Amino acid sequence: MRVILWISMLLIPSTCLAQEMSRSDFEAFCDAMLGRWVGEMTPVAQGDAFGEAGKTITSYASIGMTEDGNALLCKIYGGEGTGTWLIAHDARAKRIRTMWVNSAGDVDQ
């Protein structure tokens, strides 16, 4: 298992959205993300799916390829909640597209 800070997982795709990304860049990104991860996170908002704001919790992620290598599917478990994150390479726009949903019903793109 790899140990990470969850904030870095959230910032990597956000940064990638602002620039063009080739298919080979996306594949390198996927190679770095694949696997099982464990880390600590501290929710910052009240009503967060994962737990109480300001309270550090241990969280786990399982990340694998889907759709014939065109997307990453990330399943995240932590504290009181779960989340699913789909990260895909949009070949036409040469961008990463993401979709996030968690057990509290929060949705983001």
N, C-alpha and C positions, 0 to 999 in steps of 0.2 A: 504494500500500500504506500502511496505517496502522500506526504503531508503538504498542505498548501494553506494559504490564507484565502478564504472565499472571495474576498473583495477583488483579488487579482483575477479570479475566474470571471467576475462580472465586468471588469474593465477591459479585458482583452478583446471580446467581440465589439464592445462599444467603440473602441479605438479603430478597429478594423472597418467599421461601417463608414467611416469618413474618407476612406481611400479605396482606390481600385485594388482588387486582389485577383491574381490569376488562379487557375485551377491548381497549379503546382504549389502556390502559396497556401491555398486552402488545405491541400493534402498534408503539408508540413505542419500546419496549425492542428489538424486532426490528430496526427501522430503524437504531438505533444500533449493532447488532452485525453486520449484514450486510456481506459483502465478504471481502476477503483481508487478513490481518493478518500482521505479522512482529514478533517480540519476543524478549526474552531471558528465560530462566527458569533457576532454580537448584533442582534436585531436593533435597529435604530428607531423604528416606528412602533407606536402602540398598535396593537391589533395585527402585528406581523404573524404570518402563518406558522413561523417556526418557534415563536416564544415571546417572552416578555422583553420589552425594550430595555437595553442596557445589561441584560443578563447573558453571559457567554455560554454557548452550548456547543457540544460536539456534533458535527454533521458529517454525513457520508454521501458519496456520489458514485454512481456507476455510469460510465460513459462509453458508448459503443457506436459503431457506424450503422446506418440504415439506408434504405432506398438505393441499393447497389453502390454504396460509397458516396452518395451525393449529399448526405446529411449526417450530423451527429445527433444522437438522442441521449440526453443527460437526465438521469433520474436522481433527485436529491432528497435525502432524508435527514431531518434534524429536529431535535426538540419535540415539539408537538405537531409538526407538519411535514408535508412533502411538496416537492415541486418538480415540474417537467419542463425541460428546456430543449427546444429544437433549434439547431444551428445548421444552416444550409448555404451552399454557394450558389448564387444566382448567376449562371453563366452569361446570360444576355447583358445584365447590368454590371457584371464583374464586381459584385459586392457580396458580403455576407449578410444574410437575412436571419433574424432570430424571432422566436416566439416563446414566451414564458407564461406559465400558469401555475398557481400553487393551490394548496388545499383550502386557503381562505377565500379563493375565488378571484385573486388578483391576476390580471392579465396584462402583459406588456409585449410590445413589438420593437 
